[in-house]
Amino acid sequence: MLVVVTGISHKTASLELREKLALDGEAALRVGRDLMTHAGACEAVALSTCNRTEVYTYASDVAAANGATVACLAHEAGVPVAELEPVVYHHAGDAAIAHLFRVAASLDSMVVGEYQIVAQLKDAYQTALEGGSTGPVFNRLFRRALEVGKRVRTETAIGARPVSVSSAAVELAAQVFGKLKKRTVLIVGAGETSELTATHLKAHGGERILVTNRTYAAAEELARRVGGRAVPFEDLEGHLAAADIVISSTAAPHYVITREHVERAMKHRRHRPLCFIDIAVPRDLDPGIGRIDDAFLYDIDDLRHIVEENRHEREKEAAKAECIVEEELDEMRRWLRSLEVVPTIAGLRDKVEGIRRRELDRLAGRLGDLGERQREQVEILTMSIVNKILHTPTVRMKEAAERDECYLYVDAVRMLFELDGSEAAEAEDEAAAAEDEAAGAEDEAAGAESEADGAGAPEEDAPGASAPAPDRDAPGASTRAPWQDAARGSGPAHARDEFEPGAA
């Protein structure tokens, strides 16, 4: 069994396609349940944000899980599988876990260090948990991923420095004035950038936010959303006189605030400094403003310098975050391997012990003349033989748990010894045991001649003793999902695959 992730992101798919693949909570849960019902996944979680849609599954057949997930997502988006396949990425095993941890650490985000992804990941996991599509493995895995996100935020400064123009503008204002709580900020413009700026101001403690725009209704709407106050654009000079910080972002083709506007406003300020930050292209603020006493002007180029410097610092912190991801990956890897190895060792011992016990029971009639002590000696002897036979395989399996190819050993042992037998196989084992008992009774009654017949009694390991694996596509097994026909023949042939050794 392997963790598998199949998805698209801002790195691989267009915004138009990402919009089509956006999943709300209900759709995300439906996708997970479909893959568990029709594609053999044991657990499933779908994560959908503005920049990515990914589906995580816990499955034994990597190629089948990938193909089914692509078909299911294509059905949800209403696009052909062939359109989706070229932009889908696949990871399996350790690569899938590392990808999840990097997503949680915001290392795979459009803006490295952004903090919204942790909340989005938590919501996706909670939806799957409450919907019953997670189990022991994904409960452990996703809680660990959330812990990775928390560690990266607390142990590094990856999110401390702004890397967007709007956040850099607010940071610059904070550098000039210190705390922003008692400062009056005038935002000129009511577009998306102005709203982002106001949001960052609120996060930095800004409480006195004025919003002005040529369309007063737009100013009112933005002020309502950010908790500010709309003021008429016609009284711009009066607002300049009252403000400490002016941040302008409009789409005007000319200067919105001229040097003359500021010179008249400064007469009423009694030499109180006024900070202007222009984040518009073309510029909203007359460059001559910067030559006025007590007026300080910063434009988009100044902010880009800050953004680039901060991005460089975030890259340094990202290296620390990658180390945390590797630490957590090692821990998760050890847990998953033990999850596979321990039950396999236990299953192997149970299998061999069952054979030992049945053989003793079959020969019970022949041992009738043995005393109690002699019977104990036979018991000890057979147990010793079993332990000696299983000692080396047990030691090698435990050693394999520390290596990448652990899954190969586990799968080989489980297949060779039929440790994943069905109910039919168990019934067949019971029937074989009953035959053995009957053969033993017959041997005892027949005497020396029947010993030859007993030697030919059916052995458990004889050809035909094991039951065939159940057919998922057998009639009545499950109702086919509408996307399953598209999944036939589809797969990762045209996609970027990244499998761990032995993953497929």
C-alpha positions in Angstrom: 0.0 0.0 0.0 1.3 3.5 -0.9 0.2 7.1 -0.5 -0.6 8.5 -3.9 -1.3 12.1 -4.9 -2.7 13.2 -8.3 -3.5 16.8 -9.0 -2.9 20.2 -10.8 -1.6 23.5 -9.5 -0.6 27.0 -10.6 2.6 25.5 -11.8 1.0 23.1 -14.3 -2.5 24.3 -15.2 -4.1 27.5 -16.4 -6.4 29.6 -14.2 -9.4 28.6 -16.4 -8.8 24.9 -15.9 -8.2 25.4 -12.1 -11.5 27.2 -11.9 -13.3 24.2 -13.5 -11.6 21.8 -11.1 -12.3 23.8 -8.0 -14.1 21.5 -5.5 -16.3 22.6 -2.7 -16.6 20.5 0.4 -19.4 18.3 -0.9 -17.7 17.7 -4.3 -14.3 16.9 -2.5 -16.0 14.3 -0.3 -17.8 12.8 -3.3 -14.5 12.4 -5.2 -12.9 10.7 -2.3 -15.8 8.3 -1.7 -16.0 7.5 -5.4 -12.3 6.5 -5.5 -12.8 4.3 -2.4 -15.9 2.6 -3.8 -14.8 2.1 -7.4 -11.0 2.4 -7.6 -9.8 0.3 -4.7 -8.5 3.2 -2.6 -8.6 2.5 1.2 -8.6 6.2 2.2 -8.9 9.4 0.3 -8.7 13.2 0.9 -9.3 15.9 -1.8 -7.7 19.4 -1.3 -8.9 22.3 -3.4 -7.7 25.9 -3.2 -7.5 28.7 -5.7 -4.1 27.5 -6.8 -4.4 23.7 -6.7 -6.7 20.7 -6.7 -5.1 17.5 -5.4 -6.5 14.1 -4.5 -4.6 11.9 -2.0 -5.3 8.2 -1.9 -4.0 5.2 0.0 -3.9 2.4 -2.6 -2.0 -0.7 -3.6 -2.1 -0.1 -7.4 -0.5 3.2 -8.1 -1.3 3.3 -11.8 -4.9 2.4 -11.2 -5.3 5.1 -8.5 -3.8 7.7 -10.8 -5.9 6.8 -13.8 -9.1 6.7 -11.8 -8.4 10.0 -10.1 -7.7 11.7 -13.4 -11.0 10.3 -14.8 -12.9 11.3 -11.7 -11.6 14.9 -11.8 -12.2 15.2 -15.5 -15.8 14.1 -14.9 -16.2 16.7 -12.1 -14.7 19.5 -14.3 -16.7 18.5 -17.4 -13.5 18.2 -19.5 -12.1 15.2 -21.5 -9.5 13.1 -19.8 -7.1 13.9 -22.7 -7.3 17.6 -21.9 -6.5 17.0 -18.2 -3.7 14.4 -18.5 -0.9 16.6 -19.8 -1.1 19.1 -16.9 -1.6 16.5 -14.1 1.3 15.5 -11.8 1.6 12.2 -9.9 3.6 11.3 -6.9 3.7 8.0 -5.0 5.2 6.7 -1.8 7.8 9.0 -0.1 7.5 11.5 -2.9 3.7 11.9 -2.2 4.3 12.4 1.5 7.1 14.9 0.9 4.8 16.8 -1.5 2.0 17.0 1.1 4.4 18.2 3.7 5.8 20.8 1.3 2.3 22.0 0.6 1.6 22.3 4.3 4.8 24.2 4.8 3.8 26.6 1.9 6.9 25.7 0.0 4.8 24.8 -3.0 2.6 27.9 -2.8 2.5 30.7 -5.4 3.7 33.0 -2.6 6.2 31.0 -0.5 5.5 31.5 3.1 1.8 32.3 2.8 -0.2 31.0 5.8 -3.7 30.4 4.4 -2.7 26.9 3.1 -2.6 25.4 6.6 -6.2 26.4 7.3 -7.3 25.1 3.8 -5.5 21.8 4.4 -7.1 21.5 7.8 -10.6 22.1 6.3 -10.0 19.5 3.6 -8.9 16.9 6.1 -11.7 17.7 8.5 -14.3 17.2 5.7 -12.8 13.8 4.7 -12.6 12.8 8.4 -16.2 13.7 9.1 -17.3 12.0 5.8 -15.6 8.7 6.8 -13.1 8.7 4.0 -10.0 8.6 6.2 -8.5 5.8 8.3 -5.5 5.2 10.5 -2.9 6.1 7.9 -4.4 9.3 6.6 -5.4 10.4 10.1 -1.8 10.1 11.1 -0.5 11.5 7.9 -2.6 14.7 7.7 -2.2 15.5 11.4 1.5 15.2 10.8 1.2 17.5 7.8 -0.6 20.1 9.9 2.2 19.8 12.5 4.8 20.4 9.7 3.0 23.6 8.8 2.9 24.7 12.4 6.6 24.0 12.9 7.6 25.9 9.8 5.7 28.9 11.0 7.1 28.9 14.5 10.7 27.7 13.8 11.4 29.8 10.8 10.7 33.3 9.6 9.4 32.2 6.2 6.3 34.3 6.5 7.7 37.3 8.4 8.7 39.4 5.4 6.1 40.5 2.8 6.6 39.5 -0.8 3.6 41.3 -2.3 3.5 45.0 -3.3 0.5 45.7 -1.0 2.0 44.0 2.0 5.3 45.7 1.3 3.6 49.1 1.3 2.1 48.5 4.7 5.5 47.2 6.0 7.1 50.4 4.7 4.5 52.6 6.5 5.2 50.7 9.7 8.9 51.3 9.3 8.3 55.0 8.9 5.8 55.5 11.8 6.3 52.4 14.0 2.9 51.2 15.3 0.0 52.1 13.0 -2.8 51.9 15.6 -3.0 55.6 16.1 -2.2 56.7 12.6 -4.7 57.8 10.0 -4.3 56.0 6.7 -6.0 57.3 3.5 -6.4 54.7 0.7 -7.1 56.2 -2.7 -8.8 53.7 -5.0 -11.3 50.9 -4.3 -9.9 48.0 -6.4 -8.5 44.7 -5.5 -5.0 46.0 -4.6 -6.6 48.7 -2.4 -8.5 46.0 -0.6 -5.4 43.9 -0.1 -3.6 46.9 1.3 -6.5 47.6 3.7 -6.5 44.0 4.9 -2.7 44.2 5.6 -3.2 47.5 7.5 -5.8 45.8 9.7 -3.4 42.9 10.4 -0.8 45.5 11.4 -3.1 47.1 13.9 -4.4 49.9 11.7 -7.8 51.2 12.9 -8.3 54.6 11.3 -8.7 53.8 7.6 -10.2 56.3 5.2 -11.2 55.2 1.7 -11.8 57.6 -1.2 -12.6 56.9 -4.8 -14.1 58.9 -7.7 -17.1 56.6 -7.4 -18.3 57.1 -3.9 -20.4 53.9 -3.8 -17.3 51.8 -4.5 -15.5 53.6 -1.7 -18.4 52.9 0.6 -18.4 49.2 -0.3 -14.7 48.8 0.3 -14.9 50.7 3.6 -17.7 48.4 4.7 -15.6 45.3 4.0 -12.4 46.5 5.7 -14.0 48.3 8.6 -13.0 51.8 7.4 -14.8 55.0 6.6 -15.6 56.3 3.1 -14.9 60.0 2.4 -15.7 62.0 -0.7 -13.0 62.3 -3.4 -14.0 66.0 -3.9 -12.5 66.9 -0.5 -9.1 65.2 -1.3 -7.0 68.1 0.0 -8.8 68.1 3.4 -8.3 64.3 3.7 -4.6 64.8 2.9 -4.3 67.3 5.8 -5.8 64.8 8.2 -3.9 61.7 7.1 -0.5 60.4 8.2 -0.1 57.8 5.4 -1.5 58.0 1.9 -1.5 54.8 -0.2 -2.8 55.2 -3.8 -3.7 52.5 -6.3 -6.1 53.5 -9.1 -6.2 52.9 -12.8 -6.1 56.6 -13.7 -4.0 57.5 -16.7 -2.8 60.8 -15.0 -1.6 61.9 -11.6 -4.4 61.7 -9.1 -2.5 63.7 -6.5 -0.3 66.6 -7.7 2.4 68.5 -6.0 0.1 71.5 -5.7 -2.5 69.4 -3.8 0.1 68.4 -1.3 1.6 71.9 -0.9 -1.8 73.3 0.0 -2.5 70.4 2.4 0.9 70.7 4.1 0.1 74.3 5.2 -2.5 72.8 7.6 -0.2 70.1 9.1 2.2 72.2 11.1 5.3 70.3 9.8 3.8 66.8 10.7 5.4 64.3 8.3 3.2 62.8 5.6 4.1 59.5 3.9 3.0 58.8 0.4 3.1 55.3 -1.1 2.3 54.9 -4.8 1.6 51.3 -5.9 -0.1 52.2 -9.2 1.2 51.8 -12.8 1.0 54.3 -14.3 1.8 56.4 -11.3 -0.9 58.1 -9.3 1.4 60.5 -7.4 3.3 63.4 -8.9 7.1 62.7 -8.4 7.5 66.4 -7.4 5.7 65.5 -4.1 9.0 64.0 -2.9 10.7 67.4 -3.0 8.3 69.0 -0.5 9.5 69.4 3.1 8.1 66.8 5.5 6.6 64.8 2.6 8.1 61.4 1.9 7.3 59.6 -1.4 7.8 56.0 -2.3 6.8 54.5 -5.7 6.4 51.0 -7.1 10.1 50.6 -7.8 11.0 51.3 -4.2 8.5 48.6 -3.1 9.8 46.1 -5.6 13.3 46.5 -4.1 11.8 45.7 -0.7 9.9 42.7 -2.2 13.0 41.3 -3.9 15.0 41.7 -0.7 12.3 40.0 1.3 11.9 37.2 -1.3 15.7 36.5 -0.9 15.3 36.3 2.8 12.3 34.0 2.5 14.4 31.7 0.3 16.9 31.4 3.1 14.1 30.5 5.5 12.7 28.1 2.9 15.9 26.0 3.2 15.3 25.7 6.9 11.7 24.7 6.2 12.9 22.0 3.8 15.0 20.5 6.6 11.9 20.3 8.8 10.1 18.6 6.0 12.8 16.0 5.7 12.8 15.3 9.5 9.1 14.8 9.5 9.3 12.7 6.3 11.8 10.3 8.0 9.5 10.0 11.0 6.4 9.3 8.9 8.4 6.9 6.7 9.5 4.8 9.7 5.9 4.7 11.0 4.5 3.6 7.7 7.1 0.9 7.2 6.4 -0.5 10.7 2.7 -0.4 9.9 3.4 -2.7 6.9 6.2 -4.9 8.5 4.8 -5.7 11.9 1.4 -7.1 10.8 3.2 -9.1 8.0 5.6 -10.7 10.5 2.6 -11.5 12.8 0.6 -12.8 9.9 3.5 -15.0 8.8 3.9 -16.5 12.3 0.2 -17.1 12.6 0.1 -18.8 9.2 3.0 -21.2 10.1 1.7 -21.8 13.6 -1.7 -22.8 12.1 0.0 -25.3 9.9 2.0 -26.7 12.9 -1.1 -27.0 15.0 -3.2 -28.7 12.3 -0.5 -31.2 11.6 -0.3 -32.1 15.3 -4.0 -32.5 15.4 -4.0 -34.6 12.3 -1.4 -37.0 13.8 -3.0 -37.0 17.2 -4.3 -40.6 16.7 -0.9 -41.9 16.0 0.5 -40.3 19.1 -2.0 -42.1 21.3 0.6 -44.2 23.1 2.7 -41.2 24.1 2.7 -40.1 27.7 2.0 -36.5 28.8 5.7 -35.6 29.1 6.4 -37.1 25.7 3.6 -35.1 24.1 5.1 -31.9 25.7 8.4 -32.8 24.1 6.8 -33.1 20.7 5.1 -29.8 21.2 8.4 -28.1 22.2 10.2 -29.8 19.2 7.7 -28.6 16.6 7.6 -25.1 18.1 11.4 -25.0 18.0 11.4 -26.0 14.4 8.9 -23.2 13.5 10.9 -20.6 15.5 14.1 -21.6 13.8 12.5 -21.5 10.3 11.0 -18.0 11.0 14.0 -16.5 12.8 15.9 -15.4 9.7 12.9 -14.1 7.7 11.7 -12.1 10.8 15.2 -10.5 11.3 15.4 -9.7 7.6 11.9 -8.1 7.5 12.8 -5.9 10.5 16.0 -4.8 8.8 14.1 -4.1 5.6 11.8 -1.7 7.5 14.7 0.8 7.5 15.1 0.7 3.7 13.2 2.2 0.7 12.6 -1.3 -0.8 10.7 -2.3 2.3 7.4 -2.5 0.3 8.9 -5.0 -2.0 9.8 -7.4 0.8 6.3 -7.0 2.4 4.5 -7.6 -0.8 6.6 -10.6 -1.7 6.1 -12.3 1.7 2.3 -11.6 1.7 2.0 -13.0 -1.8 4.2 -16.1 -1.3 2.5 -17.1 1.9 -1.0 -15.9 0.9 -1.3 -13.7 4.0 -4.1 -11.6 2.3 -6.4 -14.6 1.8 -10.1 -14.1 1.3 -13.0 -15.6 3.3 -13.2 -18.3 0.6 -9.5 -19.2 1.2 -10.1 -19.4 4.9 -13.1 -21.7 4.4 -10.9 -23.8 2.1 -8.3 -24.0 4.8 -10.9 -25.2 7.3 -12.1 -27.8 4.8 -8.5 -29.0 4.3 -8.1 -29.3 8.1 -11.3 -31.4 8.4 -10.0 -33.6 5.6 -6.7 -34.0 7.5 -8.6 -35.0 10.7 -10.6 -37.6 8.7 -7.5 -38.9 7.1 -5.8 -39.2 10.5 -8.7 -41.2 11.9 -8.7 -43.5 8.8 -4.9 -44.0 9.2 -5.4 -45.1 12.8 -8.1 -47.6 12.0 -6.3 -49.1 8.9 -3.0 -49.9 10.7 0.3 -50.2 8.8 -1.4 -50.4 5.4 -3.2 -47.2 5.9 0.0 -45.3 6.6 0.7 -45.3 2.9 -2.8 -43.9 2.3 -2.1 -41.3 4.9 1.1 -40.2 3.2 -1.0 -39.3 0.2 -3.4 -37.2 2.2 -4.0 -33.7 0.7 -1.4 -31.2 1.8 -2.3 -27.6 2.5 0.3 -26.3 0.0 -0.9 -28.6 -2.8 -1.8 -27.0 -6.1 -5.3 -25.5 -6.1 -5.4 -25.1 -2.3 -5.5 -21.3 -2.4 -8.6 -19.4 -3.5 -8.4 -16.9 -6.3 -8.4 -13.2 -5.4 -11.8 -11.6 -5.4 -12.8 -9.9 -8.6 -13.8 -6.2 -8.0 -15.6 -6.1 -11.3 -17.7 -9.2 -10.5 -21.5 -8.8 -10.8 -22.9 -7.2 -7.7 -19.5 -6.0 -6.4 -20.3 -2.3 -6.9 -22.2 0.0 -9.1 -19.9 1.6 -11.8 -19.2 5.3 -11.5 -19.9 7.5 -14.5 -16.2 8.3 -14.9 -15.0 4.7 -14.9 -15.3 4.2 -18.7 -13.0 7.2 -19.2 -10.6 5.7 -16.7 -10.1 2.6 -18.8 -6.9 2.9 -20.8 -6.1 6.3 -19.2 -3.0 6.6 -17.1 0.1 8.6 -16.5 1.5 8.0 -19.9 1.4 11.7 -20.8 1.8 13.1 -17.3 4.8 13.9 -15.2 5.3 10.9 -12.9 7.4 10.7 -9.9 7.4 7.4 -8.2 9.6 6.1 -5.4 11.7 3.0 -6.1 9.4 0.0 -6.2 6.3 2.2 -6.0 4.7 0.9 -9.2 
